[in-house]
Amino acid sequence: GAQAVREYQLFYRDRYAQAAFASCQGVRLPATGGYAMATMCGRYGAKLCTAQRWLDYQGNKNNGLAPLQINFQLLPNGSEPG
């Protein structure tokens, strides 16, 4: 039997996740004029989206986009996994 990765955990520092989220938050889609985050955060839409909700949606294997389950763990700044 072949082996494959089906799920993994990804550790981000909270500061990095917040900065990445902030850089995308104001982006608008030219075709619709709406915020890109409205389509990138699932049921929360642009208004209720947070960095954790955004990453959770991006890593959800059931969203039709992620090739496998990615569980994003946000770490307090200055801490290490484990």
C-alpha positions in Angstrom: 0.0 0.0 0.0 1.0 3.5 -0.9 1.4 6.0 1.9 0.2 9.6 1.7 -0.2 12.6 4.0 -3.9 13.2 4.5 -3.7 15.8 7.3 -1.2 18.0 9.1 -0.8 20.7 11.7 0.8 24.0 10.8 2.1 26.3 13.5 2.0 30.0 12.9 3.0 32.8 15.3 -0.1 34.9 16.0 1.7 38.1 14.8 2.4 36.5 11.4 -1.2 35.3 11.0 -2.6 38.7 11.9 -0.3 40.5 9.5 -1.1 38.1 6.6 -4.8 38.5 7.4 -4.6 42.3 7.5 -2.8 42.4 4.2 -5.7 40.6 2.5 -8.6 42.2 4.4 -9.1 45.3 2.3 -8.5 43.6 -1.1 -11.5 43.8 -3.5 -12.3 41.6 -6.4 -12.5 43.6 -9.6 -15.2 41.4 -11.1 -17.6 41.9 -8.3 -16.3 44.9 -6.3 -16.8 42.9 -3.2 -14.1 42.0 -0.7 -12.0 39.0 -1.5 -12.2 37.9 2.1 -15.9 37.4 1.7 -15.1 34.3 -0.5 -12.0 33.3 1.5 -13.6 33.0 4.9 -16.5 30.7 4.3 -19.7 31.2 6.3 -18.2 34.1 8.2 -17.9 36.4 5.2 -15.8 39.5 5.3 -17.4 41.2 8.3 -17.0 38.3 10.8 -13.7 37.0 9.5 -10.7 36.7 11.8 -7.2 35.4 11.1 -8.0 32.1 12.8 -11.4 31.7 10.9 -9.7 32.6 7.6 -6.9 30.0 8.1 -9.5 27.4 9.3 -11.5 27.8 6.1 -8.4 27.8 3.9 -7.2 24.5 5.5 -10.6 22.8 5.5 -10.6 19.8 3.2 -14.3 20.2 2.7 -14.1 23.7 1.2 -13.5 22.3 -2.3 -10.1 24.0 -2.5 -7.7 22.5 0.1 -6.1 19.2 -1.1 -5.9 17.9 2.4 -6.9 18.9 6.0 -4.5 21.6 7.4 -5.0 22.5 11.0 -3.6 25.9 11.7 -2.4 26.5 15.2 -1.7 30.1 16.2 1.0 30.4 18.8 1.4 33.3 21.2 4.2 35.5 20.0 7.5 34.4 21.4 6.4 30.8 22.0 7.5 27.6 20.2 5.4 24.5 19.2 5.3 21.8 21.9 
